[in-house]
Amino acid sequence: MACLDLHGRRCVVVGGGTVGAEKARGLLACGADVTIVSPTLDESLRSLAVTWRRGTYRRRDLRGAFLVIAATSQRDVNERVHRDAEKRGLLCNVADVPDLCNFILPAVHREGPIAVAVSTGGASPALAKRIRSDVAAIVAPEHAELALRLELLRPWVKEQYPSYEQRRDFFESLVEEALA
């Protein structure tokens, strides 16, 4: 598992239907600069801060991209996006085709600065979404508030405690106390 910093990075979604819209919203939530390539655009995306290149996919749509998501209903187009992304060394996800992905998109619950991701390795997105819902019932606004308070303490703690182990123990005790 890895968490990617997508803030300000160009991410391309090939496909402007409901699946492409879902993927684009997830990228936008991460601060990505989203370009959608599609002859049509899902109505829900028209009010969002995406760039829409109306038309069919072309290899040059990947220029300057950090990652690409293929979300069309046409397998040949999705396979072409995958091949082109691989040639460029890009991260590529093809919706619902795990064997054409070099990364997968987990189900994510966000609460302030906290993000909890759930993955089934592509085995069952429905199960991952269900577990994400269960997590959402546990991770609450008070956890986000605590995370923000702890973040503010980090510079002071780094000055006061020279070793990683001391800092770890200090923060673990604060968390235990706050959540007891």
N, CA, C and O of each residue as an XYZ file, in Angstrom:
720
protein
N       0.835     -1.189      0.000
C       0.000      0.000      0.000
C       0.873      1.243      0.000
O       1.923      1.281      0.641
N       0.441      2.222     -0.701
C       1.123      3.506     -0.726
C       0.069      4.597     -0.831
O      -0.983      4.395     -1.437
N       0.346      5.724     -0.254
C      -0.521      6.893     -0.406
C       0.198      7.859     -1.331
O       1.365      8.184     -1.111
N      -0.486      8.311     -2.350
C       0.107      9.222     -3.321
C      -0.330     10.650     -3.043
O      -1.483     10.902     -2.694
N       0.592     11.572     -3.198
C       0.248     12.989     -3.114
C      -0.117     13.435     -4.527
O       0.757     13.626     -5.371
N      -1.408     13.599     -4.774
C      -1.881     13.986     -6.107
C      -2.150     15.475     -6.220
O      -2.572     15.950     -7.274
N      -1.913     16.216     -5.150
C      -2.227     17.645     -5.150
C      -1.502     18.354     -6.293
O      -0.273     18.356     -6.361
N      -2.284     18.954     -7.184
C      -1.728     19.713     -8.294
C      -1.173     18.868     -9.430
O      -0.668     19.419    -10.408
N      -1.251     17.562     -9.329
C      -0.728     16.698    -10.395
C      -1.806     16.440    -11.441
O      -2.988     16.308    -11.121
N      -1.374     16.372    -12.698
C      -2.312     16.122    -13.793
C      -2.689     14.650    -13.832
O      -1.834     13.778    -13.987
N      -3.970     14.392    -13.689
C      -4.509     13.039    -13.744
C      -5.567     13.003    -14.839
O      -6.422     13.884    -14.919
N      -5.501     11.981    -15.674
C      -6.398     11.868    -16.815
C      -7.374     10.733    -16.571
O      -6.985      9.633    -16.180
N      -8.647     11.015    -16.807
C      -9.681      9.990    -16.763
C     -10.217      9.861    -18.179
O     -10.736     10.823    -18.745
N     -10.090      8.671    -18.747
C     -10.624      8.410    -20.077
C     -11.983      7.760    -19.878
O     -12.082      6.613    -19.444
N     -13.008      8.500    -20.197
C     -14.381      8.058    -19.986
C     -15.124      9.054    -19.138
O     -14.704      9.361    -18.022
N     -16.225      9.565    -19.653
C     -16.974     10.599    -18.941
C     -18.322     10.148    -18.447
O     -19.187     10.980    -18.174
N     -18.528      8.833    -18.322
C     -19.791      8.304    -17.813
C     -19.808      8.248    -16.301
O     -19.038      8.942    -15.638
N     -20.689      7.419    -15.752
C     -20.842      7.365    -14.303
C     -19.588      6.824    -13.610
O     -19.226      7.305    -12.536
N     -18.925      5.833    -14.206
C     -17.707      5.303    -13.592
C     -16.598      6.345    -13.658
O     -15.899      6.569    -12.669
N     -16.432      6.978    -14.805
C     -15.435      8.040    -14.933
C     -15.708      9.177    -13.969
O     -14.781      9.763    -13.409
N     -16.987      9.491    -13.776
C     -17.362     10.560    -12.845
C     -16.969     10.197    -11.419
O     -16.452     11.037    -10.683
N     -17.211      8.952    -11.029
C     -16.836      8.505     -9.683
C     -15.324      8.596     -9.488
O     -14.861      9.052     -8.442
N     -14.556      8.166    -10.484
C     -13.094      8.207    -10.384
C     -12.609      9.658    -10.353
O     -11.701      9.991     -9.592
N     -13.209     10.516    -11.174
C     -12.803     11.926    -11.206
C     -13.071     12.612     -9.872
O     -12.245     13.394     -9.402
N     -14.218     12.328     -9.258
C     -14.533     12.929     -7.953
C     -13.504     12.500     -6.897
O     -13.092     13.305     -6.063
N     -13.099     11.233     -6.942
C     -12.081     10.762     -6.002
C     -10.754     11.475     -6.193
O     -10.091     11.825     -5.217
N     -10.360     11.692     -7.442
C      -9.114     12.410     -7.730
C      -9.204     13.871     -7.285
O      -8.256     14.421     -6.725
N     -10.347     14.482     -7.541
C     -10.539     15.876     -7.111
C     -10.446     16.001     -5.593
O      -9.902     16.980     -5.082
N     -10.975     15.012     -4.874
C     -10.908     15.031     -3.405
C      -9.462     14.992     -2.920
O      -9.167     15.410     -1.800
N      -8.564     14.491     -3.763
C      -7.130     14.433     -3.421
C      -6.382     15.665     -3.912
O      -5.165     15.750     -3.749
N      -7.084     16.615     -4.507
C      -6.444     17.839     -4.985
C      -5.817     17.728     -6.355
O      -5.036     18.593     -6.749
N      -6.146     16.671     -7.093
C      -5.565     16.474     -8.423
C      -6.127     17.479     -9.427
O      -7.228     18.005     -9.265
N      -5.338     17.725    -10.461
C      -5.750     18.514    -11.618
C      -6.290     17.497    -12.625
O      -5.516     16.800    -13.281
N      -7.617     17.412    -12.747
C      -8.262     16.327    -13.480
C      -8.670     16.753    -14.886
O      -9.339     17.768    -15.083
N      -8.242     15.940    -15.864
C      -8.682     16.092    -17.250
C      -9.495     14.869    -17.611
O      -9.062     13.738    -17.388
N     -10.664     15.092    -18.164
C     -11.509     13.993    -18.618
C     -11.537     14.005    -20.133
O     -11.791     15.034    -20.759
N     -11.272     12.845    -20.712
C     -11.298     12.683    -22.160
C     -12.492     11.807    -22.497
O     -12.545     10.637    -22.119
N     -13.449     12.385    -23.210
C     -14.659     11.642    -23.530
C     -15.507     12.441    -24.508
O     -15.509     13.671    -24.471
N     -16.232     11.742    -25.386
C     -17.168     12.461    -26.267
C     -18.323     13.081    -25.482
O     -18.901     14.079    -25.910
N     -18.660     12.484    -24.324
C     -19.750     12.995    -23.493
C     -19.260     13.152    -22.063
O     -18.243     12.578    -21.673
N     -19.994     13.933    -21.291
C     -19.603     14.177    -19.898
C     -20.815     13.993    -18.998
O     -21.864     14.599    -19.220
N     -20.662     13.145    -17.972
C     -21.725     12.929    -17.004
C     -22.162     14.278    -16.426
O     -21.338     15.127    -16.088
N     -23.456     14.445    -16.326
C     -24.023     15.716    -15.851
C     -23.448     16.137    -14.504
O     -23.282     17.330    -14.250
N     -23.143     15.172    -13.639
C     -22.648     15.504    -12.297
C     -21.275     16.161    -12.323
O     -20.868     16.773    -11.336
N     -20.553     16.046    -13.436
C     -19.206     16.616    -13.520
C     -19.188     18.038    -14.079
O     -18.173     18.727    -13.984
N     -20.264     18.465    -14.639
C     -20.282     19.765    -15.327
C     -20.001     20.936    -14.383
O     -19.478     21.961    -14.819
N     -20.335     20.802    -13.114
C     -20.117     21.909    -12.171
C     -18.803     21.766    -11.399
O     -18.484     22.609    -10.561
N     -18.045     20.709    -11.675
C     -16.794     20.491    -10.942
C     -15.605     21.072    -11.698
O     -15.684     21.352    -12.894
N     -14.510     21.246    -10.979
C     -13.301     21.855    -11.545
C     -12.475     20.820    -12.304
O     -11.380     20.446    -11.884
N     -13.024     20.367    -13.428
C     -12.301     19.438    -14.292
C     -12.118     20.092    -15.656
O     -12.876     20.980    -16.048
N     -11.095     19.632    -16.365
C     -10.917     20.034    -17.748
C     -11.496     18.918    -18.600
O     -11.129     17.754    -18.439
N     -12.388     19.266    -19.494
C     -13.010     18.267    -20.359
C     -12.465     18.421    -21.767
O     -12.637     19.466    -22.396
N     -11.809     17.381    -22.261
C     -11.417     17.358    -23.665
C     -12.418     16.470    -24.378
O     -12.365     15.243    -24.300
N     -13.334     17.129    -25.076
C     -14.392     16.413    -25.773
C     -13.803     15.687    -26.980
O     -13.169     16.293    -27.843
N     -14.024     14.397    -27.017
C     -13.547     13.601    -28.136
C     -13.123     12.227    -27.680
O     -13.229     11.884    -26.502
N     -12.639     11.442    -28.628
C     -12.182     10.092    -28.302
C     -10.730     10.145    -27.845
O     -10.014     11.110    -28.109
N     -10.316      9.097    -27.159
C      -8.970      9.012    -26.609
C      -7.910      9.018    -27.704
O      -8.042      8.350    -28.729
N      -6.847      9.798    -27.455
C      -5.652      9.810    -28.307
C      -4.444      9.657    -27.391
O      -4.458     10.118    -26.250
N      -3.418      9.019    -27.891
C      -2.207      8.782    -27.104
C      -1.669     10.068    -26.500
O      -1.187     10.065    -25.368
N      -1.744     11.152    -27.230
C      -1.194     12.413    -26.730
C      -1.979     12.981    -25.541
O      -1.512     13.916    -24.890
N      -3.158     12.431    -25.250
C      -3.904     12.862    -24.060
C      -3.132     12.571    -22.772
O      -3.418     13.158    -21.728
N      -2.160     11.671    -22.848
C      -1.390     11.301    -21.657
C      -0.177     12.192    -21.426
O       0.492     12.063    -20.401
N       0.119     13.089    -22.354
C       1.279     13.983    -22.181
C       1.163     14.777    -20.888
O       0.151     15.426    -20.625
N       2.215     14.712    -20.090
C       2.259     15.483    -18.853
C       1.443     14.897    -17.721
O       1.335     15.510    -16.659
N       0.865     13.719    -17.923
C       0.037     13.106    -16.874
C       0.906     12.385    -15.861
O       1.977     11.873    -16.189
N       0.433     12.353    -14.638
C       1.064     11.585    -13.571
C       0.442     10.189    -13.511
O       1.131      9.187    -13.323
N      -0.874     10.158    -13.674
C      -1.572      8.878    -13.711
C      -2.775      8.983    -14.624
O      -3.237     10.073    -14.963
N      -3.272      7.809    -15.014
C      -4.435      7.743    -15.892
C      -5.378      6.654    -15.406
O      -4.957      5.605    -14.917
N      -6.652      6.933    -15.553
C      -7.680      5.939    -15.259
C      -8.504      5.759    -16.521
O      -9.046      6.720    -17.065
N      -8.593      4.511    -16.983
C      -9.439      4.177    -18.128
C     -10.773      3.690    -17.585
O     -10.832      2.706    -16.848
N     -11.835      4.381    -17.954
C     -13.163      4.063    -17.416
C     -14.210      4.105    -18.521
O     -15.285      4.682    -18.355
N     -13.881      3.486    -19.648
C     -14.854      3.433    -20.728
C     -15.508      2.055    -20.732
O     -15.049      1.139    -20.050
N     -16.566      1.919    -21.494
C     -17.219      0.612    -21.630
C     -16.642     -0.162    -22.815
O     -17.145     -1.228    -23.170
N     -15.589      0.378    -23.423
C     -14.974     -0.252    -24.598
C     -13.634     -0.872    -24.214
O     -12.664     -0.159    -23.957
N     -13.586     -2.191    -24.175
C     -12.375     -2.891    -23.746
C     -11.173     -2.522    -24.611
O     -10.073     -2.357    -24.084
N     -11.354     -2.389    -25.934
C     -10.215     -2.076    -26.803
C      -9.632     -0.706    -26.468
O      -8.415     -0.529    -26.520
N     -10.473      0.262    -26.129
C      -9.981      1.588    -25.741
C      -9.238      1.489    -24.412
O      -8.146      2.038    -24.268
N      -9.822      0.796    -23.445
C      -9.176      0.641    -22.136
C      -7.822     -0.053    -22.276
O      -6.860      0.330    -21.609
N      -7.737     -1.069    -23.134
C      -6.465     -1.773    -23.353
C      -5.434     -0.853    -24.004
O      -4.249     -0.914    -23.676
N      -5.883     -0.007    -24.921
C      -4.970      0.936    -25.575
C      -4.443      1.961    -24.571
O      -3.256      2.288    -24.577
N      -5.326      2.463    -23.712
C      -4.891      3.396    -22.665
C      -3.842      2.721    -21.792
O      -2.817      3.322    -21.471
N      -4.093      1.486    -21.412
C      -3.144      0.736    -20.571
C      -1.795      0.593    -21.267
O      -0.757      0.854    -20.659
N      -1.797      0.184    -22.532
C      -0.534      0.019    -23.276
C       0.225      1.339    -23.371
O       1.435      1.385    -23.147
N      -0.488      2.403    -23.704
C       0.157      3.714    -23.834
C       0.722      4.193    -22.495
O       1.808      4.771    -22.448
N      -0.005      3.956    -21.423
C       0.460      4.355    -20.091
C       1.701      3.556    -19.700
O       2.652      4.118    -19.157
N       1.700      2.274    -19.964
C       2.852      1.428    -19.647
C       4.091      1.902    -20.406
O       5.182      1.951    -19.838
N       3.932      2.250    -21.679
C       5.069      2.734    -22.477
C       5.655      4.011    -21.888
O       6.855      4.259    -22.006
N       4.811      4.820    -21.256
C       5.263      6.088    -20.669
C       5.656      5.948    -19.198
O       6.113      6.914    -18.587
N       5.485      4.770    -18.632
C       5.809      4.567    -17.222
C       4.832      5.255    -16.289
O       5.207      5.658    -15.188
N       3.580      5.397    -16.713
C       2.569      6.071    -15.894
C       1.827      5.076    -15.011
O       1.706      3.895    -15.338
N       1.344      5.572    -13.912
C       0.417      4.793    -13.116
C      -0.877      4.677    -13.911
O      -1.366      5.664    -14.460
N      -1.431      3.463    -13.971
C      -2.634      3.246    -14.765
C      -3.590      2.319    -14.048
O      -3.207      1.260    -13.552
N      -4.846      2.741    -14.003
C      -5.916      1.921    -13.457
C      -6.978      1.789    -14.539
O      -7.418      2.781    -15.119
N      -7.377      0.564    -14.798
C      -8.476      0.313    -15.722
C      -9.633     -0.204    -14.881
O      -9.551     -1.282    -14.294
N     -10.702      0.564    -14.827
C     -11.830      0.248    -13.952
C     -12.344     -1.163    -14.213
O     -12.640     -1.542    -15.346
N     -12.439     -1.920    -13.138
C     -12.988     -3.284    -13.156
C     -12.180     -4.291    -13.960
O     -12.702     -5.344    -14.328
N     -10.904     -3.986    -14.242
C     -10.034     -4.948    -14.935
C      -8.693     -4.986    -14.199
O      -7.718     -4.395    -14.664
N      -8.635     -5.675    -13.056
C      -7.421     -5.664    -12.229
C      -6.151     -6.080    -12.966
O      -5.070     -5.583    -12.650
N      -6.260     -6.985    -13.947
C      -5.051     -7.425    -14.646
C      -4.468     -6.345    -15.555
O      -3.347     -6.498    -16.039
N      -5.198     -5.262    -15.799
C      -4.672     -4.142    -16.591
C      -4.305     -2.945    -15.710
O      -4.117     -1.838    -16.214
N      -4.205     -3.162    -14.424
C      -3.883     -2.076    -13.490
C      -2.486     -2.266    -12.923
O      -2.092     -3.380    -12.578
N      -1.731     -1.157    -12.826
C      -0.497     -1.233    -12.056
C      -0.676     -0.545    -10.698
O       0.271     -0.432     -9.921
N      -1.898     -0.088    -10.426
C      -2.300      0.330     -9.081
C      -3.809      0.185     -8.999
O      -4.507      0.236    -10.012
N      -4.304      0.004     -7.786
C      -5.740     -0.092     -7.594
C      -6.206      1.055     -6.710
O      -5.424      1.633     -5.954
N      -7.462      1.368     -6.813
C      -8.044      2.455     -6.029
C      -8.854      1.868     -4.883
O      -9.870      1.211     -5.112
N      -8.416      2.097     -3.660
C      -9.164      1.567     -2.523
C     -10.429      2.385     -2.277
O     -10.594      3.481     -2.813
N     -11.305      1.834     -1.468
C     -12.449      2.598     -0.972
C     -11.913      3.443      0.176
O     -11.263      2.913      1.077
N     -12.172      4.741      0.162
C     -11.565      5.656      1.130
C     -12.636      6.378      1.940
O     -13.626      6.871      1.399
N     -12.410      6.427      3.255
C     -13.216      7.271      4.128
C     -12.319      8.408      4.598
O     -11.227      8.169      5.116
N     -12.781      9.651      4.417
C     -12.011     10.821      4.837
C     -12.745     11.549      5.956
O     -13.958     11.757      5.911
N     -11.970     11.921      6.947
C     -12.485     12.730      8.052
C     -11.390     13.721      8.377
O     -10.437     13.390      9.082
N     -11.521     14.954      7.861
C     -10.460     15.941      8.041
C      -9.171     15.418      7.438
O      -9.164     14.972      6.291
N      -8.068     15.465      8.198
C      -6.785     15.014      7.658
C      -6.626     13.490      7.658
O      -5.621     12.967      7.176
N      -7.620     12.786      8.198
C      -7.534     11.320      8.277
C      -8.143     10.712      7.020
O      -9.240     11.077      6.598
N      -7.409      9.781      6.439
C      -7.927      8.998      5.317
C      -7.681      7.532      5.632
O      -6.546      7.117      5.864
N      -8.753      6.756      5.639
C      -8.645      5.318      5.868
C      -9.034      4.629      4.570
O     -10.146      4.800      4.071
N      -8.104      3.848      4.030
C      -8.337      3.162      2.762
C      -8.550      1.678      3.009
O      -7.886      1.064      3.845
N      -9.492      1.117      2.261
C      -9.794     -0.303      2.362
C      -9.672     -0.899      0.972
O     -10.260     -0.405      0.009
N      -8.897     -1.971      0.886
C      -8.717     -2.642     -0.401
C      -8.898     -4.138     -0.246
O      -8.512     -4.721      0.768
N      -9.482     -4.748     -1.248
C      -9.559     -6.202     -1.305
C      -8.663     -6.713     -2.431
O      -8.818     -7.842     -2.896
N      -7.723     -5.868     -2.864
C      -6.816     -6.270     -3.934
C      -7.534     -6.472     -5.259
O      -7.049     -7.203     -6.123
N      -8.675     -5.836     -5.424
C      -9.442     -5.973     -6.654
C     -10.428     -7.125     -6.618
O     -11.202     -7.301     -7.559
N     -10.418     -7.921     -5.540
C     -11.295     -9.089     -5.466
C     -12.771     -8.705     -5.370
O     -13.620     -9.344     -5.992
N     -13.081     -7.654     -4.585
C     -14.482     -7.279     -4.415
C     -14.619     -5.824     -4.000
O     -14.575     -5.513     -2.810
N     -14.786     -4.923     -4.971
C     -15.029     -3.520     -4.625
C     -16.249     -3.336     -3.721
O     -16.264     -2.432     -2.886
N     -17.270     -4.182     -3.878
C     -18.467     -4.066     -3.043
C     -18.126     -4.323     -1.575
O     -18.622     -3.622     -0.692
N     -17.288     -5.320     -1.311
C     -16.879     -5.606      0.063
C     -16.043     -4.460      0.626
O     -16.213     -4.078      1.784
N     -15.143     -3.910     -0.185
C     -14.327     -2.784      0.274
C     -15.213     -1.591      0.639
O     -14.960     -0.920      1.639
N     -16.241     -1.322     -0.158
C     -17.151     -0.213      0.141
C     -17.909     -0.464      1.435
O     -18.124      0.462      2.217
N     -18.313     -1.696      1.667
C     -19.036     -2.019      2.904
C     -18.145     -1.806      4.121
O     -18.575     -1.226      5.118
N     -16.904     -2.275      4.036
C     -15.972     -2.097      5.153
C     -15.693     -0.612      5.357
O     -15.581     -0.154      6.495
N     -15.578      0.147      4.260
C     -15.384      1.599      4.381
C     -16.535      2.228      5.158
O     -16.313      3.105      5.993
N     -17.749      1.791      4.893
C     -18.908      2.315      5.628
C     -18.822      1.974      7.113
O     -19.175      2.787      7.967
N     -18.351      0.769      7.412
C     -18.178      0.382      8.812
C     -17.124      1.260      9.485
O     -17.293      1.667     10.635
N     -16.049      1.549      8.776
C     -14.985      2.417      9.304
C     -15.525      3.828      9.555
O     -15.166      4.471     10.541
N     -16.378      4.295      8.667
C     -16.942      5.641      8.800
C     -17.736      5.793     10.099
O     -17.843      6.891     10.646
N     -18.288      4.685     10.583
C     -19.029      4.739     11.843
C     -18.092      4.834     13.044
O     -18.524      5.189     14.141
N     -16.812      4.519     12.843
C     -15.825      4.532     13.931
C     -14.998      5.814     13.930
O     -14.781      6.409     14.985
N     -14.537      6.243     12.763
C     -13.669      7.417     12.645
C     -14.562      8.655     12.558
O     -15.266      8.864     11.569
N     -14.519      9.461     13.603
C     -15.458     10.567     13.760
C     -14.739     11.919     13.753
O     -13.509     11.967     13.738
N     -15.503     13.015     13.764
C     -14.890     14.349     13.781
C     -13.922     14.570     14.937
O     -12.938     15.292     14.773
N     -14.167     13.972     16.098
C     -13.229     14.159     17.212
C     -11.861     13.561     16.898
O     -10.850     14.040     17.410
N     -11.815     12.523     16.064
C     -10.527     11.963     15.640
C      -9.790     12.961     14.744
O      -8.576     13.131     14.854
N     -10.533     13.607     13.871
C      -9.925     14.607     12.987
C      -9.391     15.781     13.796
O      -8.302     16.287     13.521
N     -10.157     16.214     14.794
C      -9.704     17.311     15.651
C      -8.434     16.932     16.401
O      -7.517     17.743     16.527
N      -8.380     15.702     16.896
C      -7.190     15.218     17.587
C      -5.997     15.193     16.631
O      -4.899     15.606     17.002
N      -6.203     14.720     15.423
C      -5.113     14.677     14.443
C      -4.556     16.072     14.185
O      -3.342     16.248     14.081
N      -5.431     17.054     14.085
C      -4.971     18.426     13.846
C      -4.189     18.969     15.046
O      -3.182     19.655     14.871
N      -4.649     18.665     16.262
C      -3.916     19.106     17.457
C      -2.536     18.453     17.519
O      -1.545     19.110     17.839
N      -2.479     17.164     17.215
C      -1.201     16.453     17.246
C      -0.250     16.979     16.168
O       0.961     17.051     16.379
N      -0.799     17.338     15.035
C       0.034     17.905     13.963
C       0.704     19.199     14.410
O       1.871     19.440     14.103
N      -0.033     20.021     15.127
C       0.522     21.281     15.623
C       1.640     21.049     16.639
O       2.540     21.878     16.773
N       1.585     19.935     17.348
C       2.595     19.620     18.354
C       3.899     19.079     17.758
O       4.938     19.118     18.418
N       3.857     18.586     16.546
C       5.014     17.888     15.979
C       6.315     18.698     16.028
O       7.336     18.147     16.440
N       6.332     19.968     15.632
C       7.611     20.709     15.695
C       8.165     20.794     17.122
O       9.361     20.599     17.338
N       7.293     21.085     18.091
C       7.734     21.177     19.482
C       8.283     19.839     19.969
O       9.323     19.788     20.625
N       7.578     18.758     19.644
C       7.998     17.425     20.086
C       9.336     17.060     19.467
O      10.173     16.436     20.119
N       9.544     17.437     18.226
C      10.830     17.141     17.572
C      11.986     17.841     18.276
O      13.085     17.294     18.368
N      11.741     19.040     18.769
C      12.776     19.767     19.511
C      13.026     19.154     20.893
O      14.162     19.123     21.366
N      11.971     18.672     21.530
C      12.061     18.175     22.908
C      12.576     16.740     23.011
O      13.246     16.380     23.980
N      12.261     15.936     22.015
C      12.598     14.510     22.074
C      13.493     14.160     20.886
O      13.026     14.137     19.747
N      14.764     13.890     21.137
C      15.724     13.694     20.043
C      15.556     12.391     19.256
O      15.919     12.339     18.080
N      15.022     11.353     19.871
C      14.968     10.080     19.144
C      13.557      9.784     18.631
O      12.559     10.257     19.174
N      13.516      9.001     17.591
C      12.241      8.564     17.023
C      11.421      7.825     18.083
O      10.219      8.052     18.223
N      12.078      6.953     18.816
C      11.382      6.152     19.820
C      10.730      7.027     20.890
O       9.605      6.756     21.310
N      11.431      8.076     21.335
C      10.864      8.989     22.332
C       9.648      9.722     21.770
O       8.628      9.865     22.443
N       9.772     10.178     20.534
C       8.642     10.886     19.911
C       7.452      9.943     19.737
O       6.310     10.314     20.010
N       7.731      8.721     19.279
C       6.670      7.729     19.099
C       5.955      7.481     20.422
O       4.725      7.510     20.475
N       6.695      7.242     21.467
C       6.102      6.951     22.775
C       5.285      8.134     23.288
O       4.202      7.952     23.844
N       5.806      9.346     23.101
C       5.090     10.547     23.537
C       3.735     10.640     22.835
O       2.703     10.825     23.481
N       3.747     10.511     21.523
C       2.495     10.631     20.768
C       1.540      9.479     21.072
O       0.329      9.687     21.152
N       2.062      8.289     21.238
C       1.188      7.160     21.563
C       0.495      7.370     22.907
O      -0.672      7.015     23.068
N       1.214      7.947     23.873
C       0.596      8.198     25.169
C      -0.473      9.293     25.063
O      -1.516      9.202     25.710
N      -0.220     10.322     24.256
C      -1.239     11.359     24.056
C      -2.501     10.790     23.402
O      -3.618     11.115     23.803
N      -2.311      9.948     22.402
C      -3.460      9.345     21.720
C      -4.241      8.466     22.688
O      -5.468      8.547     22.751
N      -3.538      7.629     23.439
C      -4.222      6.755     24.408
C      -5.027      7.573     25.412
O      -6.173      7.246     25.722
N      -4.413      8.636     25.914
C      -5.095      9.491     26.894
C      -6.316     10.171     26.291
O      -7.370     10.235     26.924
N      -6.177     10.679     25.067
C      -7.268     11.414     24.426
C      -8.438     10.498     24.059
O      -9.588     10.936     24.060
N      -8.155      9.249     23.748
C      -9.203      8.351     23.290
C      -9.687      7.368     24.362
O     -10.491      6.476     24.091
N      -9.177      7.552     25.585
C      -9.583      6.639     26.679
C     -11.032      6.879     27.096
O     -11.536      6.206     27.995
